[in-house]
Amino acid sequence: MMITLTNVSKQYKGHELFHDMNVSFGPGKIYGITGINGSGKSVLFKMLCGFVFPDAGTIAVDGQALTGKHRFPKDFGILIERPGYIGQLDGFTNLKELARIQNKIDDAAIRRAMEQVGLAPNLTQKVKHYSLGMKQKLGIAQAIMENQQVLLLDEPFNALDTDSVERIRTLLVQYKEQGRTIFLTSHHQQDIDLLCDEVYQIQAARLEKVR
């Protein structure tokens, strides 16, 4: 998918995060988005998936502007900030409830996504008793379980152990090789250096390509 931002500006709580931004992103690449805390990384992701609108300008996915009835683009997998779950249910059941929204996948696809991120599908433990790392894996699983072609991953490696980080890194590289478009933020420069084909920095209300 081609994602194009044209003359995009956005303020948040009276602070200008983006001013007259023009940039395009294509398939088969991992894009690193960097910037200090509060620079607008999460807001950028929310604009890309239609959660919030820019104050000015247009965001388009494959030529279709995100507006009105076309507000939410298809085939987007999203992990932004901390996803919420039903604490009394186990991980598989939580994902199954989410899958019912679009009814695109079966139980086998849910189990496969859980296994890909290192979660046991048959684990009966309630999500409210999950560790932070397990909750993070569950968040990644919901972002990939429907074979989404665009992934917006805001700090996906938070709370993951070393083996889990390597597992997710390998998975993302595989997805890139399949032609998917991946956006990634991380507080760890190593994640950006190892994974990203292009890196953009948010600074002075601009999104500047730095690599």
C-alpha positions as CSV (number, residue, x, y, z in Angstrom):
1,M,0.0,0.0,0.0
2,M,1.1,3.6,-0.7
3,I,0.5,6.0,2.1
4,T,0.7,9.7,1.3
5,L,0.6,12.7,3.6
6,T,0.0,16.0,1.8
7,N,0.3,19.4,3.6
8,V,-0.6,17.7,6.9
9,S,-0.6,19.9,10.0
10,K,-1.7,18.9,13.5
11,Q,-1.9,20.7,16.9
12,Y,-2.4,18.9,20.2
13,K,-3.3,20.7,23.4
14,G,-2.2,24.0,21.8
15,H,1.2,22.6,20.7
16,E,2.0,22.3,17.1
17,L,3.2,18.8,16.4
18,F,3.3,18.9,12.6
19,H,3.4,21.7,10.1
20,D,2.7,21.3,6.4
21,M,4.1,17.8,6.3
22,N,4.6,16.0,2.9
23,V,5.8,12.5,2.7
24,S,5.0,9.1,1.1
25,F,5.6,5.6,2.3
26,G,5.6,2.5,0.1
27,P,5.4,-1.3,0.6
28,G,8.1,-3.7,1.5
29,K,9.9,-1.4,4.0
30,I,10.3,-0.9,7.7
31,Y,10.1,2.8,8.6
32,G,11.6,4.0,11.9
33,I,9.9,7.0,13.5
34,T,12.0,8.7,16.1
35,G,11.7,11.8,18.3
36,I,11.8,12.8,21.9
37,N,8.9,12.0,24.3
38,G,5.9,14.2,23.4
39,S,7.2,14.9,19.9
40,G,4.1,13.3,18.3
41,K,5.0,9.8,17.3
42,S,1.8,8.3,18.7
43,V,-0.3,11.1,17.2
44,L,1.3,10.4,13.8
45,F,0.3,6.8,14.1
46,K,-3.2,7.7,15.2
47,M,-3.5,9.9,12.1
48,L,-2.2,7.2,9.8
49,C,-4.9,4.8,11.0
50,G,-7.8,7.3,11.2
51,F,-8.1,7.5,14.9
52,V,-7.6,11.3,14.7
53,F,-7.7,13.7,11.8
54,P,-5.1,16.2,10.8
55,D,-6.1,19.9,11.3
56,A,-5.1,20.5,7.7
57,G,-4.0,18.5,4.8
58,T,-4.8,15.0,3.6
59,I,-3.7,11.5,4.4
60,A,-4.4,8.9,1.7
61,V,-4.0,5.1,1.5
62,D,-3.7,3.8,-2.0
63,G,-5.2,7.1,-3.3
64,Q,-8.2,7.0,-0.9
65,A,-8.3,9.9,1.5
66,L,-9.0,9.1,5.2
67,T,-12.2,11.0,5.7
68,G,-15.9,10.4,6.3
69,K,-17.0,6.8,5.7
70,H,-13.5,6.0,4.6
71,R,-11.9,7.1,7.8
72,F,-10.4,3.8,8.8
73,P,-8.1,2.1,6.3
74,K,-8.4,-1.6,5.7
75,D,-5.7,-4.1,6.5
76,F,-4.0,-2.1,9.2
77,G,-2.6,-3.8,12.3
78,I,-2.2,-1.4,15.2
79,L,-0.2,-1.4,18.5
80,I,-0.4,2.1,20.0
81,E,0.3,2.8,23.6
82,R,-1.3,0.2,25.9
83,P,-4.1,-1.9,24.4
84,G,-6.9,-2.8,26.7
85,Y,-8.3,-6.3,27.3
86,I,-11.0,-8.1,29.2
87,G,-9.0,-9.1,32.3
88,Q,-11.3,-12.0,33.3
89,L,-10.7,-13.8,30.0
90,D,-7.7,-15.7,28.8
91,G,-5.5,-14.4,25.9
92,F,-7.0,-16.6,23.2
93,T,-10.6,-15.7,24.1
94,N,-9.7,-12.0,24.1
95,L,-8.3,-12.3,20.6
96,K,-11.3,-14.3,19.5
97,E,-13.6,-11.5,20.7
98,L,-11.6,-9.0,18.6
99,A,-11.6,-11.3,15.6
100,R,-15.4,-11.3,15.6
101,I,-15.5,-7.6,14.7
102,Q,-14.5,-8.4,11.1
103,N,-15.0,-12.1,11.1
104,K,-12.1,-12.6,8.7
105,I,-10.1,-15.4,10.5
106,D,-10.7,-18.7,12.2
107,D,-9.4,-20.1,15.5
108,A,-6.4,-21.6,13.8
109,A,-5.2,-18.2,12.6
110,I,-5.6,-16.8,16.1
111,R,-3.6,-19.7,17.6
112,R,-0.9,-19.3,14.9
113,A,-0.5,-15.6,15.7
114,M,-0.1,-16.3,19.4
115,E,2.5,-19.0,18.7
116,Q,4.4,-16.6,16.4
117,V,4.9,-14.1,19.2
118,G,5.6,-16.8,21.8
119,L,2.3,-17.2,23.6
120,A,0.7,-20.5,24.3
121,P,-2.8,-20.5,22.8
122,N,-4.1,-23.1,25.3
123,L,-3.0,-21.1,28.3
124,T,-6.0,-20.6,30.6
125,Q,-4.4,-17.9,32.7
126,K,-6.6,-14.7,32.8
127,V,-5.1,-11.7,31.1
128,K,-5.3,-9.7,34.3
129,H,-2.6,-12.0,35.7
130,Y,-0.4,-11.7,32.6
131,S,3.1,-10.2,33.0
132,L,3.8,-7.0,31.2
133,G,5.8,-9.0,28.6
134,M,2.9,-11.4,28.0
135,K,0.5,-8.4,27.6
136,Q,2.9,-6.9,25.0
137,K,3.0,-10.2,23.1
138,L,-0.8,-10.3,23.1
139,G,-0.9,-6.8,21.7
140,I,1.4,-7.8,18.9
141,A,-0.6,-10.9,18.2
142,Q,-3.8,-8.8,17.7
143,A,-1.9,-6.5,15.3
144,I,-0.8,-9.4,13.1
145,M,-3.5,-12.1,13.4
146,E,-5.6,-10.9,10.4
147,N,-2.7,-10.8,8.0
148,Q,-2.6,-7.0,8.0
149,Q,-0.6,-5.4,5.3
150,V,0.3,-2.3,7.2
151,L,1.6,-2.5,10.8
152,L,1.8,0.5,13.1
153,L,3.9,-0.7,16.1
154,D,4.5,1.9,18.8
155,E,7.3,0.6,21.1
156,P,6.6,-3.1,20.3
157,F,9.6,-4.4,22.2
158,N,8.7,-2.8,25.6
159,A,8.9,-5.4,28.4
160,L,10.1,-8.2,26.2
161,D,13.0,-10.5,27.1
162,T,15.9,-11.0,24.8
163,D,14.6,-14.1,23.2
164,S,11.2,-12.5,22.6
165,V,12.9,-9.4,21.0
166,E,14.8,-11.6,18.6
167,R,11.6,-13.5,17.8
168,I,9.7,-10.3,16.9
169,R,12.5,-8.8,15.0
170,T,12.7,-12.0,12.8
171,L,9.0,-11.9,12.3
172,L,9.0,-8.2,11.2
173,V,11.8,-8.9,8.7
174,Q,9.8,-11.7,7.2
175,Y,6.8,-9.5,6.9
176,K,8.8,-6.8,5.1
177,E,10.1,-9.4,2.7
178,Q,6.4,-10.3,2.0
179,G,5.9,-6.7,0.9
180,R,4.2,-5.4,3.9
181,T,4.6,-1.8,5.2
182,I,5.8,-1.5,8.8
183,F,6.1,1.6,11.0
184,L,8.1,1.3,14.1
185,T,9.1,3.4,17.1
186,S,11.5,2.3,19.8
187,H,13.5,3.8,22.6
188,H,16.3,1.5,21.8
189,Q,18.5,2.7,18.9
190,Q,19.5,-0.9,18.2
191,D,16.0,-1.8,17.1
192,I,16.0,1.2,14.7
193,D,19.5,0.4,13.3
194,L,18.9,-3.3,12.8
195,L,15.4,-3.3,11.4
196,C,14.6,0.0,9.6
197,D,15.1,0.7,5.9
198,E,14.3,4.4,6.3
199,V,14.4,6.5,9.5
200,Y,12.4,9.7,10.0
201,Q,12.8,12.1,13.0
202,I,10.1,14.3,14.3
203,Q,11.7,17.7,15.1
204,A,10.5,21.3,15.0
205,A,7.0,20.1,13.8
206,R,8.6,18.4,10.8
207,L,9.1,14.8,9.8
208,E,12.6,14.7,8.5
209,K,14.3,11.7,6.8
210,V,17.6,11.0,8.6
211,R,18.5,7.7,6.9
